[in-house]
Amino acid sequence: MGLIRKSLSIATGAAFFPGIVQYRSDTERGTHQTKLLRQDEERRHQESMNLAAAQARLAAARAGLDAQVALNAQAMAQANYEQVQYSQEIQSAPAKQSDLLSEIERLHALHLAGALTKEEFEAEKRSRMNLISGL
């Protein structure tokens, strides 16, 4: 069969029929088909590898997003905790101030009674006032 085509292509001048592939033998045709099949197989393999790489990038992005969500949740929980602590401090501040003021009054009474010197009383009063201004 290959011989007939070879002689036909020579007789008809295959150069005048562009787009028509003339094979010299059945072996050459098999080699060409094998080459096409191999190229197709390589293309499918490359597409598979590209898909696997894309899936890996997507999984990594999801993991990064999950980690960021966890960090944000932790930060929000910390902020809520701090806000609760601050509001409790604010609510207890007047009681602390009145306790410190009564302490200063007690120290003043001790000074008037002579149990504390003026310097001792002033030093204790100053330390209590610093506590009040720190609230």
N, CA, C and O atoms as a printed pandas DataFrame, in Angstrom:
     atom_number atom_name residue_name chain_id  residue_number  x_coord  y_coord  z_coord
0              1         N          MET        A               1    0.829   -1.185    0.000
1              2        CA          MET        A               1    0.000    0.000    0.000
2              3         C          MET        A               1    0.874    1.250    0.000
3              4         O          MET        A               1    0.604    2.202   -0.733
4              5         N          GLY        A               2    1.933    1.245    0.832
5              6        CA          GLY        A               2    2.821    2.385    0.898
6              7         C          GLY        A               2    3.490    2.669   -0.421
7              8         O          GLY        A               2    3.714    3.831   -0.758
8              9         N          LEU        A               3    3.813    1.650   -1.169
9             10        CA          LEU        A               3    4.441    1.825   -2.469
10            11         C          LEU        A               3    3.509    2.482   -3.459
11            12         O          LEU        A               3    3.931    3.304   -4.273
12            13         N          ILE        A               4    2.260    2.125   -3.391
13            14        CA          ILE        A               4    1.287    2.702   -4.323
14            15         C          ILE        A               4    1.153    4.195   -4.055
15            16         O          ILE        A               4    1.150    4.987   -4.998
16            17         N          ARG        A               5    1.043    4.589   -2.821
17            18        CA          ARG        A               5    0.914    6.015   -2.498
18            19         C          ARG        A               5    2.161    6.769   -2.905
19            20         O          ARG        A               5    2.089    7.879   -3.433
20            21         N          LYS        A               6    3.294    6.159   -2.657
21            22        CA          LYS        A               6    4.538    6.819   -3.022
22            23         C          LYS        A               6    4.591    7.075   -4.521
23            24         O          LYS        A               6    4.964    8.158   -4.971
24            25         N          SER        A               7    4.222    6.089   -5.258
25            26        CA          SER        A               7    4.255    6.288   -6.700
26            27         C          SER        A               7    3.164    7.240   -7.139
27            28         O          SER        A               7    3.361    7.997   -8.089
28            29         N          LEU        A               8    2.009    7.224   -6.472
29            30        CA          LEU        A               8    0.945    8.152   -6.821
30            31         C          LEU        A               8    1.357    9.585   -6.541
31            32         O          LEU        A               8    1.090   10.482   -7.340
32            33         N          SER        A               9    2.012    9.803   -5.396
33            34        CA          SER        A               9    2.406   11.169   -5.066
34            35         C          SER        A               9    3.465   11.682   -6.022
35            36         O          SER        A               9    3.515   12.876   -6.317
36            37         N          ILE        A              10    4.303   10.796   -6.502
37            38        CA          ILE        A              10    5.298   11.218   -7.475
38            39         C          ILE        A              10    4.618   11.524   -8.803
39            40         O          ILE        A              10    4.937   12.515   -9.461
40            41         N          ALA        A              11    3.672   10.660   -9.194
41            42        CA          ALA        A              11    3.010   10.825  -10.484
42            43         C          ALA        A              11    2.100   12.040  -10.497
43            44         O          ALA        A              11    2.028   12.742  -11.505
44            45         N          THR        A              12    1.402   12.303   -9.399
45            46        CA          THR        A              12    0.438   13.411   -9.394
46            47         C          THR        A              12    1.064   14.716   -8.961
47            48         O          THR        A              12    0.465   15.779   -9.127
48            49         N          GLY        A              13    2.247   14.651   -8.414
49            50        CA          GLY        A              13    2.902   15.881   -7.961
50            51         C          GLY        A              13    2.242   16.403   -6.708
51            52         O          GLY        A              13    1.508   17.389   -6.772
52            53         N          ALA        A              14    2.475   15.781   -5.581
53            54        CA          ALA        A              14    1.828   16.113   -4.313
54            55         C          ALA        A              14    2.032   17.567   -3.921
55            56         O          ALA        A              14    1.289   18.088   -3.088
56            57         N          ALA        A              15    2.977   18.204   -4.477
57            58        CA          ALA        A              15    3.226   19.604   -4.160
58            59         C          ALA        A              15    2.078   20.489   -4.619
59            60         O          ALA        A              15    1.914   21.600   -4.115
60            61         N          PHE        A              16    1.280   20.012   -5.569
61            62        CA          PHE        A              16    0.151   20.814   -6.061
62            63         C          PHE        A              16   -1.075   20.678   -5.187
63            64         O          PHE        A              16   -2.053   21.396   -5.394
64            65         N          PHE        A              17   -1.057   19.791   -4.227
65            66        CA          PHE        A              17   -2.202   19.599   -3.340
66            67         C          PHE        A              17   -1.805   19.933   -1.898
67            68         O          PHE        A              17   -1.525   19.033   -1.106
68            69         N          PRO        A              18   -1.781   21.217   -1.561
69            70        CA          PRO        A              18   -1.390   21.600   -0.207
70            71         C          PRO        A              18   -2.428   21.113    0.800
71            72         O          PRO        A              18   -3.619   21.066    0.493
72            73         N          GLY        A              19   -1.987   20.760    1.977
73            74        CA          GLY        A              19   -2.889   20.299    3.019
74            75         C          GLY        A              19   -3.078   18.800    2.995
75            76         O          GLY        A              19   -3.596   18.237    3.960
76            77         N          ILE        A              20   -2.681   18.142    1.940
77            78        CA          ILE        A              20   -2.793   16.694    1.871
78            79         C          ILE        A              20   -1.458   16.126    2.313
79            80         O          ILE        A              20   -0.416   16.420    1.727
80            81         N          VAL        A              21   -1.503   15.312    3.350
81            82        CA          VAL        A              21   -0.280   14.738    3.869
82            83         C          VAL        A              21   -0.081   13.396    3.193
83            84         O          VAL        A              21   -0.949   12.525    3.237
84            85         N          GLN        A              22    1.032   13.249    2.591
85            86        CA          GLN        A              22    1.379   11.990    1.925
86            87         C          GLN        A              22    2.393   11.256    2.781
87            88         O          GLN        A              22    3.428   11.818    3.138
88            89         N          TYR        A              23    2.109   10.029    3.106
89            90        CA          TYR        A              23    3.030    9.214    3.892
90            91         C          TYR        A              23    3.745    8.266    2.952
91            92         O          TYR        A              23    3.159    7.779    1.985
92            93         N          ARG        A              24    4.978    8.011    3.230
93            94        CA          ARG        A              24    5.749    7.147    2.357
94            95         C          ARG        A              24    5.498    5.684    2.651
95            96         O          ARG        A              24    5.629    4.836    1.768
96            97         N          SER        A              25    5.125    5.372    3.927
97            98        CA          SER        A              25    4.897    3.968    4.253
98            99         C          SER        A              25    3.958    3.875    5.437
99           100         O          SER        A              25    3.683    4.874    6.103
100          101         N          ASP        A              26    3.471    2.687    5.696
101          102        CA          ASP        A              26    2.607    2.470    6.850
102          103         C          ASP        A              26    3.383    2.695    8.145
103          104         O          ASP        A              26    2.806    3.155    9.130
104          105         N          THR        A              27    4.640    2.389    8.164
105          106        CA          THR        A              27    5.477    2.601    9.343
106          107         C          THR        A              27    5.572    4.086    9.656
107          108         O          THR        A              27    5.487    4.485   10.818
108          109         N          GLU        A              28    5.747    4.896    8.638
109          110        CA          GLU        A              28    5.825    6.345    8.845
110          111         C          GLU        A              28    4.503    6.879    9.361
111          112         O          GLU        A              28    4.491    7.750   10.231
112          113         N          ARG        A              29    3.389    6.375    8.845
113          114        CA          ARG        A              29    2.069    6.803    9.308
114          115         C          ARG        A              29    1.902    6.421   10.774
115          116         O          ARG        A              29    1.415    7.236   11.558
116          117         N          GLY        A              30    2.289    5.207   11.171
117          118        CA          GLY        A              30    2.200    4.768   12.565
118          119         C          GLY        A              30    3.060    5.626   13.472
119          120         O          GLY        A              30    2.655    5.952   14.589
120          121         N          THR        A              31    4.232    5.991   13.007
121          122        CA          THR        A              31    5.133    6.837   13.787
122          123         C          THR        A              31    4.503    8.215   13.986
123          124         O          THR        A              31    4.589    8.778   15.077
124          125         N          HIS        A              32    3.887    8.753   12.971
125          126        CA          HIS        A              32    3.233   10.059   13.068
126          127         C          HIS        A              32    2.061    9.996   14.048
127          128         O          HIS        A              32    1.889   10.897   14.869
128          129         N          GLN        A              33    1.259    8.941   13.964
129          130        CA          GLN        A              33    0.126    8.804   14.876
130          131         C          GLN        A              33    0.605    8.622   16.312
131          132         O          GLN        A              33    0.015    9.162   17.247
132          133         N          THR        A              34    1.674    7.861   16.474
133          134        CA          THR        A              34    2.245    7.683   17.806
134          135         C          THR        A              34    2.731    9.018   18.360
135          136         O          THR        A              34    2.549    9.311   19.541
136          137         N          LYS        A              35    3.343    9.815   17.511
137          138        CA          LYS        A              35    3.820   11.125   17.934
138          139         C          LYS        A              35    2.650   12.013   18.356
139          140         O          LYS        A              35    2.732   12.711   19.366
140          141         N          LEU        A              36    1.562   11.986   17.585
141          142        CA          LEU        A              36    0.380   12.782   17.937
142          143         C          LEU        A              36   -0.227   12.307   19.248
143          144         O          LEU        A              36   -0.625   13.121   20.081
144          145         N          LEU        A              37   -0.298   10.998   19.437
145          146        CA          LEU        A              37   -0.837   10.457   20.684
146          147         C          LEU        A              37    0.046   10.846   21.874
147          148         O          LEU        A              37   -0.462   11.188   22.942
148          149         N          ARG        A              38    1.358   10.793   21.687
149          150        CA          ARG        A              38    2.280   11.172   22.743
150          151         C          ARG        A              38    2.135   12.656   23.085
151          152         O          ARG        A              38    2.160   13.029   24.258
152          153         N          GLN        A              39    1.985   13.494   22.071
153          154        CA          GLN        A              39    1.795   14.926   22.314
154          155         C          GLN        A              39    0.493   15.175   23.066
155          156         O          GLN        A              39    0.446   16.000   23.980
156          157         N          ASP        A              40   -0.567   14.460   22.681
157          158        CA          ASP        A              40   -1.851   14.600   23.362
158          159         C          ASP        A              40   -1.734   14.148   24.818
159          160         O          ASP        A              40   -2.275   14.788   25.719
160          161         N          GLU        A              41   -1.036   13.058   25.034
161          162        CA          GLU        A              41   -0.833   12.558   26.388
162          163         C          GLU        A              41   -0.020   13.553   27.222
163          164         O          GLU        A              41   -0.330   13.766   28.394
164          165         N          GLU        A              42    0.997   14.155   26.646
165          166        CA          GLU        A              42    1.798   15.157   27.344
166          167         C          GLU        A              42    0.976   16.395   27.663
167          168         O          GLU        A              42    1.116   16.984   28.735
168          169         N          ARG        A              43    0.115   16.788   26.726
169          170        CA          ARG        A              43   -0.765   17.940   26.962
170          171         C          ARG        A              43   -1.713   17.664   28.126
171          172         O          ARG        A              43   -1.907   18.523   28.986
172          173         N          ARG        A              44   -2.308   16.458   28.156
173          174        CA          ARG        A              44   -3.218   16.099   29.250
174          175         C          ARG        A              44   -2.475   16.054   30.583
175          176         O          ARG        A              44   -2.992   16.494   31.609
176          177         N          HIS        A              45   -1.262   15.519   30.554
177          178        CA          HIS        A              45   -0.464   15.463   31.777
178          179         C          HIS        A              45   -0.153   16.878   32.274
179          180         O          HIS        A              45   -0.238   17.143   33.473
180          181         N          GLN        A              46    0.202   17.772   31.376
181          182        CA          GLN        A              46    0.505   19.155   31.760
182          183         C          GLN        A              46   -0.734   19.834   32.329
183          184         O          GLN        A              46   -0.643   20.557   33.321
184          185         N          GLU        A              47   -1.889   19.608   31.711
185          186        CA          GLU        A              47   -3.130   20.177   32.233
186          187         C          GLU        A              47   -3.431   19.635   33.625
187          188         O          GLU        A              47   -3.886   20.370   34.501
188          189         N          SER        A              48   -3.173   18.340   33.825
189          190        CA          SER        A              48   -3.391   17.730   35.133
190          191         C          SER        A              48   -2.466   18.347   36.177
191          192         O          SER        A              48   -2.880   18.624   37.302
192          193         N          MET        A              49   -1.209   18.559   35.792
193          194        CA          MET        A              49   -0.251   19.177   36.711
194          195         C          MET        A              49   -0.647   20.620   37.028
195          196         O          MET        A              49   -0.529   21.059   38.172
196          197         N          ASN        A              50   -1.112   21.352   36.028
197          198        CA          ASN        A              50   -1.570   22.730   36.248
198          199         C          ASN        A              50   -2.763   22.761   37.193
199          200         O          ASN        A              50   -2.853   23.625   38.066
200          201         N          LEU        A              51   -3.684   21.803   37.011
201          202        CA          LEU        A              51   -4.854   21.723   37.878
202          203         C          LEU        A              51   -4.439   21.402   39.306
203          204         O          LEU        A              51   -4.950   22.002   40.251
204          205         N          ALA        A              52   -3.515   20.459   39.471
205          206        CA          ALA        A              52   -3.038   20.112   40.818
206          207         C          ALA        A              52   -2.355   21.312   41.476
207          208         O          ALA        A              52   -2.541   21.555   42.668
208          209         N          ALA        A              53   -1.575   22.051   40.713
209          210        CA          ALA        A              53   -0.902   23.234   41.266
210          211         C          ALA        A              53   -1.923   24.299   41.662
211          212         O          ALA        A              53   -1.783   24.944   42.702
212          213         N          ALA        A              54   -2.948   24.481   40.831
213          214        CA          ALA        A              54   -3.992   25.459   41.150
214          215         C          ALA        A              54   -4.749   25.040   42.410
215          216         O          ALA        A              54   -5.080   25.884   43.242
216          217         N          GLN        A              55   -5.024   23.745   42.555
217          218        CA          GLN        A              55   -5.712   23.260   43.749
218          219         C          GLN        A              55   -4.847   23.458   44.988
219          220         O          GLN        A              55   -5.358   23.804   46.053
220          221         N          ALA        A              56   -3.547   23.243   44.857
221          222        CA          ALA        A              56   -2.641   23.454   45.985
222          223         C          ALA        A              56   -2.606   24.932   46.385
223          224         O          ALA        A              56   -2.612   25.258   47.572
224          225         N          ARG        A              57   -2.569   25.827   45.384
225          226        CA          ARG        A              57   -2.585   27.266   45.699
226          227         C          ARG        A              57   -3.894   27.656   46.369
227          228         O          ARG        A              57   -3.899   28.472   47.291
228          229         N          LEU        A              58   -5.004   27.082   45.916
229          230        CA          LEU        A              58   -6.301   27.373   46.513
230          231         C          LEU        A              58   -6.357   26.882   47.952
231          232         O          LEU        A              58   -6.862   27.583   48.829
232          233         N          ALA        A              59   -5.838   25.672   48.202
233          234        CA          ALA        A              59   -5.820   25.146   49.566
234          235         C          ALA        A              59   -4.963   26.019   50.474
235          236         O          ALA        A              59   -5.327   26.276   51.621
236          237         N          ALA        A              60   -3.824   26.474   49.958
237          238        CA          ALA        A              60   -2.955   27.350   50.751
238          239         C          ALA        A              60   -3.644   28.682   51.041
239          240         O          ALA        A              60   -3.536   29.215   52.145
240          241         N          ALA        A              61   -4.343   29.211   50.057
241          242        CA          ALA        A              61   -5.066   30.472   50.259
242          243         C          ALA        A              61   -6.171   30.292   51.298
243          244         O          ALA        A              61   -6.383   31.157   52.147
244          245         N          ARG        A              62   -6.870   29.160   51.222
245          246        CA          ARG        A              62   -7.924   28.896   52.218
246          247         C          ARG        A              62   -7.334   28.769   53.613
247          248         O          ARG        A              62   -7.896   29.283   54.580
248          249         N          ALA        A              63   -6.199   28.083   53.717
249          250        CA          ALA        A              63   -5.546   27.926   55.013
250          251         C          ALA        A              63   -5.116   29.286   55.559
251          252         O          ALA        A              63   -5.279   29.570   56.746
252          253         N          GLY        A              64   -4.567   30.121   54.680
253          254        CA          GLY        A              64   -4.180   31.466   55.103
254          255         C          GLY        A              64   -5.375   32.290   55.541
255          256         O          GLY        A              64   -5.302   33.039   56.516
256          257         N          LEU        A              65   -6.471   32.149   54.821
257          258        CA          LEU        A              65   -7.689   32.874   55.172
258          259         C          LEU        A              65   -8.234   32.375   56.505
259          260         O          LEU        A              65   -8.650   33.175   57.343
260          261         N          ASP        A              66   -8.234   31.062   56.705
261          262        CA          ASP        A              66   -8.699   30.501   57.973
262          263         C          ASP        A              66   -7.836   31.002   59.130
263          264         O          ASP        A              66   -8.352   31.325   60.200
264          265         N          ALA        A              67   -6.531   31.066   58.913
265          266        CA          ALA        A              67   -5.634   31.562   59.953
266          267         C          ALA        A              67   -5.915   33.032   60.254
267          268         O          ALA        A              67   -5.902   33.446   61.413
268          269         N          GLN        A              68   -6.164   33.812   59.220
269          270        CA          GLN        A              68   -6.463   35.234   59.418
270          271         C          GLN        A              68   -7.776   35.417   60.163
271          272         O          GLN        A              68   -7.888   36.287   61.026
272          273         N          VAL        A              69   -8.778   34.593   59.830
273          274        CA          VAL        A              69  -10.067   34.661   60.532
274          275         C          VAL        A              69   -9.876   34.323   62.004
275          276         O          VAL        A              69  -10.464   34.965   62.875
276          277         N          ALA        A              70   -9.053   33.312   62.282
277          278        CA          ALA        A              70   -8.797   32.938   63.671
278          279         C          ALA        A              70   -8.095   34.066   64.422
279          280         O          ALA        A              70   -8.429   34.354   65.571
280          281         N          LEU        A              71   -7.120   34.705   63.771
281          282        CA          LEU        A              71   -6.430   35.832   64.410
282          283         C          LEU        A              71   -7.381   36.992   64.673
283          284         O          LEU        A              71   -7.322   37.625   65.727
284          285         N          ASN        A              72   -8.259   37.267   63.712
285          286        CA          ASN        A              72   -9.227   38.346   63.898
286          287         C          ASN        A              72  -10.180   38.037   65.047
287          288         O          ASN        A              72  -10.508   38.919   65.840
288          289         N          ALA        A              73  -10.628   36.769   65.139
289          290        CA          ALA        A              73  -11.522   36.381   66.227
290          291         C          ALA        A              73  -10.820   36.514   67.572
291          292         O          ALA        A              73  -11.421   36.956   68.551
292          293         N          GLN        A              74   -9.549   36.131   67.615
293          294        CA          GLN        A              74   -8.784   36.251   68.852
294          295         C          GLN        A              74   -8.618   37.723   69.236
295          296         O          GLN        A              74   -8.752   38.081   70.406
296          297         N          ALA        A              75   -8.329   38.561   68.260
297          298        CA          ALA        A              75   -8.167   39.995   68.542
298          299         C          ALA        A              75   -9.477   40.610   69.025
299          300         O          ALA        A              75   -9.480   41.446   69.928
300          301         N          MET        A              76  -10.583   40.195   68.424
301          302        CA          MET        A              76  -11.878   40.719   68.855
302          303         C          MET        A              76  -12.200   40.260   70.275
303          304         O          MET        A              76  -12.720   41.035   71.077
304          305         N          ALA        A              77  -11.893   39.006   70.583
305          306        CA          ALA        A              77  -12.138   38.502   71.932
306          307         C          ALA        A              77  -11.297   39.267   72.949
307          308         O          ALA        A              77  -11.777   39.596   74.034
308          309         N          GLN        A              78  -10.046   39.548   72.602
309          310        CA          GLN        A              78   -9.175   40.320   73.493
310          311         C          GLN        A              78   -9.711   41.738   73.687
311          312         O          GLN        A              78   -9.713   42.264   74.800
312          313         N          ALA        A              79  -10.164   42.347   72.595
313          314        CA          ALA        A              79  -10.716   43.709   72.682
314          315         C          ALA        A              79  -11.973   43.723   73.551
315          316         O          ALA        A              79  -12.162   44.637   74.354
316          317         N          ASN        A              80  -12.832   42.712   73.395
317          318        CA          ASN        A              80  -14.041   42.639   74.220
318          319         C          ASN        A              80  -13.685   42.461   75.690
319          320         O          ASN        A              80  -14.290   43.080   76.565
320          321         N          TYR        A              81  -12.692   41.604   75.953
321          322        CA          TYR        A              81  -12.252   41.387   77.330
322          323         C          TYR        A              81  -11.740   42.692   77.935
323          324         O          TYR        A              81  -12.091   43.039   79.063
324          325         N          GLU        A              82  -10.910   43.411   77.182
325          326        CA          GLU        A              82  -10.367   44.671   77.683
326          327         C          GLU        A              82  -11.463   45.702   77.909
327          328         O          GLU        A              82  -11.405   46.480   78.861
328          329         N          GLN        A              83  -12.456   45.705   77.037
329          330        CA          GLN        A              83  -13.558   46.646   77.200
330          331         C          GLN        A              83  -14.345   46.331   78.468
331          332         O          GLN        A              83  -14.733   47.243   79.199
332          333         N          VAL        A              84  -14.585   45.046   78.734
333          334        CA          VAL        A              84  -15.296   44.651   79.952
334          335         C          VAL        A              84  -14.477   45.041   81.177
335          336         O          VAL        A              84  -15.022   45.558   82.152
336          337         N          GLN        A              85  -13.161   44.792   81.130
337          338        CA          GLN        A              85  -12.299   45.153   82.248
338          339         C          GLN        A              85  -12.337   46.657   82.497
339          340         O          GLN        A              85  -12.430   47.098   83.643
340          341         N          TYR        A              86  -12.266   47.440   81.432
341          342        CA          TYR        A              86  -12.273   48.892   81.558
342          343         C          TYR        A              86  -13.599   49.385   82.143
343          344         O          TYR        A              86  -13.614   50.259   83.010
344          345         N          SER        A              87  -14.711   48.820   81.664
345          346        CA          SER        A              87  -16.012   49.265   82.178
346          347         C          SER        A              87  -16.167   48.885   83.648
347          348         O          SER        A              87  -16.794   49.621   84.411
348          349         N          GLN        A              88  -15.599   47.739   84.059
349          350        CA          GLN        A              88  -15.659   47.371   85.473
350          351         C          GLN        A              88  -14.811   48.321   86.315
351          352         O          GLN        A              88  -15.189   48.677   87.431
352          353         N          GLU        A              89  -13.672   48.724   85.778
353          354        CA          GLU        A              89  -12.827   49.683   86.499
354          355         C          GLU        A              89  -13.522   51.023   86.633
355          356         O          GLU        A              89  -13.453   51.662   87.683
356          357         N          ILE        A              90  -14.184   51.448   85.584
357          358        CA          ILE        A              90  -14.896   52.732   85.610
358          359         C          ILE        A              90  -16.025   52.683   86.638
359          360         O          ILE        A              90  -16.249   53.644   87.374
360          361         N          GLN        A              91  -16.731   51.556   86.680
361          362        CA          GLN        A              91  -17.839   51.442   87.629
362          363         C          GLN        A              91  -17.345   51.410   89.073
363          364         O          GLN        A              91  -18.018   51.918   89.970
364          365         N          SER        A              92  -16.177   50.817   89.300
365          366        CA          SER        A              92  -15.666   50.720   90.669
366          367         C          SER        A              92  -14.834   51.937   91.074
367          368         O          SER        A              92  -14.465   52.062   92.241
368          369         N          ALA        A              93  -14.533   52.831   90.141
369          370        CA          ALA        A              93  -13.695   53.993   90.439
370          371         C          ALA        A              93  -14.288   54.896   91.516
371          372         O          ALA        A              93  -13.552   55.311   92.411
372          373         N          PRO        A              94  -15.588   55.225   91.476
373          374        CA          PRO        A              94  -16.119   56.103   92.537
374          375         C          PRO        A              94  -15.986   55.483   93.922
375          376         O          PRO        A              94  -15.705   56.182   94.895
376          377         N          ALA        A              95  -16.189   54.172   94.013
377          378        CA          ALA        A              95  -16.061   53.523   95.312
378          379         C          ALA        A              95  -14.611   53.597   95.794
379          380         O          ALA        A              95  -14.356   53.841   96.974
380          381         N          LYS        A              96  -13.672   53.387   94.887
381          382        CA          LYS        A              96  -12.261   53.470   95.256
382          383         C          LYS        A              96  -11.898   54.887   95.680
383          384         O          LYS        A              96  -11.146   55.083   96.635
384          385         N          GLN        A              97  -12.433   55.868   94.971
385          386        CA          GLN        A              97  -12.128   57.255   95.311
386          387         C          GLN        A              97  -12.666   57.594   96.697
387          388         O          GLN        A              97  -11.986   58.235   97.498
388          389         N          SER        A              98  -13.896   57.156   96.971
389          390        CA          SER        A              98  -14.463   57.474   98.288
390          391         C          SER        A              98  -13.701   56.745   99.383
391          392         O          SER        A              98  -13.541   57.284  100.478
392          393         N          ASP        A              99  -13.221   55.518   99.110
393          394        CA          ASP        A              99  -12.406   54.799  100.095
394          395         C          ASP        A              99  -11.104   55.546  100.351
395          396         O          ASP        A              99  -10.684   55.689  101.499
396          397         N          LEU        A             100  -10.462   56.023   99.282
397          398        CA          LEU        A             100   -9.199   56.747   99.440
398          399         C          LEU        A             100   -9.413   58.077  100.164
399          400         O          LEU        A             100   -8.575   58.486  100.967
400          401         N          LEU        A             101  -10.520   58.746   99.886
401          402        CA          LEU        A             101  -10.805   60.019  100.571
402          403         C          LEU        A             101  -11.063   59.778  102.052
403          404         O          LEU        A             101  -10.620   60.555  102.897
404          405         N          SER        A             102  -11.773   58.711  102.363
405          406        CA          SER        A             102  -12.005   58.418  103.785
406          407         C          SER        A             102  -10.686   58.052  104.469
407          408         O          SER        A             102  -10.494   58.355  105.647
408          409         N          GLU        A             103   -9.772   57.398  103.733
409          410        CA          GLU        A             103   -8.448   57.083  104.265
410          411         C          GLU        A             103   -7.684   58.369  104.570
411          412         O          GLU        A             103   -7.023   58.461  105.605
412          413         N          ILE        A             104   -7.765   59.359  103.684
413          414        CA          ILE        A             104   -7.083   60.640  103.920
414          415         C          ILE        A             104   -7.695   61.332  105.143
415          416         O          ILE        A             104   -6.974   61.911  105.956
416          417         N          GLU        A             105   -9.018   61.272  105.272
417          418        CA          GLU        A             105   -9.675   61.878  106.446
418          419         C          GLU        A             105   -9.203   61.196  107.735
419          420         O          GLU        A             105   -8.989   61.858  108.750
420          421         N          ARG        A             106   -9.044   59.871  107.685
421          422        CA          ARG        A             106   -8.571   59.132  108.855
422          423         C          ARG        A             106   -7.141   59.554  109.203
423          424         O          ARG        A             106   -6.805   59.750  110.371
424          425         N          LEU        A             107   -6.289   59.693  108.148
425          426        CA          LEU        A             107   -4.913   60.144  108.371
426          427         C          LEU        A             107   -4.885   61.556  108.973
427          428         O          LEU        A             107   -4.057   61.852  109.835
428          429         N          HIS        A             108   -5.791   62.417  108.513
429          430        CA          HIS        A             108   -5.864   63.787  109.038
430          431         C          HIS        A             108   -6.254   63.758  110.518
431          432         O          HIS        A             108   -5.722   64.516  111.329
432          433         N          ALA        A             109   -7.187   62.875  110.850
433          434        CA          ALA        A             109   -7.591   62.755  112.242
434          435         C          ALA        A             109   -6.425   62.273  113.095
435          436         O          ALA        A             109   -6.244   62.744  114.218
436          437         N          LEU        A             110   -5.619   61.325  112.566
437          438        CA          LEU        A             110   -4.443   60.859  113.299
438          439         C          LEU        A             110   -3.413   61.983  113.471
439          440         O          LEU        A             110   -2.760   62.079  114.510
440          441         N          HIS        A             111   -3.274   62.820  112.457
441          442        CA          HIS        A             111   -2.355   63.962  112.535
442          443         C          HIS        A             111   -2.828   64.949  113.601
443          444         O          HIS        A             111   -2.027   65.450  114.391
444          445         N          LEU        A             112   -4.136   65.226  113.618
445          446        CA          LEU        A             112   -4.665   66.155  114.608
446          447         C          LEU        A             112   -4.525   65.587  116.020
447          448         O          LEU        A             112   -4.342   66.325  116.988
448          449         N          ALA        A             113   -4.614   64.270  116.113
449          450        CA          ALA        A             113   -4.472   63.639  117.427
450          451         C          ALA        A             113   -3.008   63.571  117.856
451          452         O          ALA        A             113   -2.716   63.298  119.020
452          453         N          GLY        A             114   -2.088   63.817  116.923
453          454        CA          GLY        A             114   -0.671   63.827  117.267
454          455         C          GLY        A             114    0.017   62.497  116.986
455          456         O          GLY        A             114    1.190   62.338  117.322
456          457         N          ALA        A             115   -0.665   61.555  116.389
457          458        CA          ALA        A             115   -0.059   60.258  116.101
458          459         C          ALA        A             115    0.849   60.326  114.881
459          460         O          ALA        A             115    1.764   59.515  114.734
460          461         N          LEU        A             116    0.593   61.299  114.004
461          462        CA          LEU        A             116    1.423   61.477  112.801
462          463         C          LEU        A             116    1.994   62.886  112.804
463          464         O          LEU        A             116    1.331   63.839  113.215
464          465         N          THR        A             117    3.230   63.003  112.341
465          466        CA          THR        A             117    3.816   64.340  112.199
466          467         C          THR        A             117    3.260   64.966  110.925
467          468         O          THR        A             117    2.624   64.293  110.114
468          469         N          LYS        A             118    3.502   66.232  110.766
469          470        CA          LYS        A             118    3.013   66.919  109.561
470          471         C          LYS        A             118    3.639   66.322  108.316
471          472         O          LYS        A             118    2.945   66.136  107.317
472          473         N          GLU        A             119    4.955   66.009  108.345
473          474        CA          GLU        A             119    5.630   65.435  107.181
474          475         C          GLU        A             119    5.072   64.058  106.835
475          476         O          GLU        A             119    4.869   63.746  105.662
476          477         N          GLU        A             120    4.823   63.227  107.860
477          478        CA          GLU        A             120    4.261   61.896  107.626
478          479         C          GLU        A             120    2.866   62.006  107.010
479          480         O          GLU        A             120    2.528   61.305  106.056
480          481         N          PHE        A             121    2.066   62.912  107.585
481          482        CA          PHE        A             121    0.715   63.095  107.065
482          483         C          PHE        A             121    0.744   63.558  105.604
483          484         O          PHE        A             121   -0.012   63.044  104.779
484          485         N          GLU        A             122    1.606   64.522  105.280
485          486        CA          GLU        A             122    1.698   65.039  103.905
486          487         C          GLU        A             122    2.175   63.956  102.940
487          488         O          GLU        A             122    1.685   63.863  101.814
488          489         N          ALA        A             123    3.125   63.143  103.380
489          490        CA          ALA        A             123    3.630   62.071  102.518
490          491         C          ALA        A             123    2.524   61.038  102.243
491          492         O          ALA        A             123    2.339   60.605  101.106
492          493         N          GLU        A             124    1.801   60.654  103.289
493          494        CA          GLU        A             124    0.706   59.677  103.115
494          495         C          GLU        A             124   -0.423   60.273  102.273
495          496         O          GLU        A             124   -0.996   59.600  101.416
496          497         N          LYS        A             125   -0.728   61.535  102.529
497          498        CA          LYS        A             125   -1.783   62.198  101.750
498          499         C          LYS        A             125   -1.392   62.268  100.271
499          500         O          LYS        A             125   -2.220   62.011   99.398
500          501         N          ARG        A             126   -0.126   62.615   99.988
501          502        CA          ARG        A             126    0.360   62.701   98.611
502          503         C          ARG        A             126    0.251   61.329   97.918
503          504         O          ARG        A             126   -0.177   61.253   96.766
504          505         N          SER        A             127    0.634   60.257   98.610
505          506        CA          SER        A             127    0.550   58.926   97.997
506          507         C          SER        A             127   -0.899   58.554   97.713
507          508         O          SER        A             127   -1.185   57.948   96.680
508          509         N          ARG        A             128   -1.819   58.903   98.608
509          510        CA          ARG        A             128   -3.251   58.598   98.377
510          511         C          ARG        A             128   -3.808   59.446   97.224
511          512         O          ARG        A             128   -4.623   58.964   96.438
512          513         N          MET        A             129   -3.378   60.677   97.130
513          514        CA          MET        A             129   -3.849   61.554   96.046
514          515         C          MET        A             129   -3.331   61.041   94.696
515          516         O          MET        A             129   -4.031   61.120   93.687
516          517         N          ASN        A             130   -2.124   60.526   94.686
517          518        CA          ASN        A             130   -1.581   59.942   93.444
518          519         C          ASN        A             130   -2.419   58.734   93.007
519          520         O          ASN        A             130   -2.636   58.526   91.813
520          521         N          LEU        A             131   -2.876   57.959   93.953
521          522        CA          LEU        A             131   -3.752   56.824   93.633
522          523         C          LEU        A             131   -5.066   57.294   93.038
523          524         O          LEU        A             131   -5.583   56.698   92.093
524          525         N          ILE        A             132   -5.606   58.379   93.606
525          526        CA          ILE        A             132   -6.883   58.909   93.102
526          527         C          ILE        A             132   -6.696   59.445   91.684
527          528         O          ILE        A             132   -7.538   59.208   90.818
528          529         N          SER        A             133   -5.609   60.159   91.441
529          530        CA          SER        A             133   -5.407   60.725   90.090
530          531         C          SER        A             133   -5.102   59.614   89.087
531          532         O          SER        A             133   -5.303   59.812   87.888
532          533         N          GLY        A             134   -4.623   58.450   89.535
533          534        CA          GLY        A             134   -4.352   57.330   88.644
534          535         C          GLY        A             134   -5.622   56.643   88.175
535          536         O          GLY        A             134   -5.594   55.931   87.172
536          537         N          LEU        A             135   -6.709   56.832   88.856
537          538        CA          LEU        A             135   -7.970   56.213   88.439
538          539         C          LEU        A             135   -8.498   56.952   87.248
539          540         O          LEU        A             135   -9.556   56.603   86.725
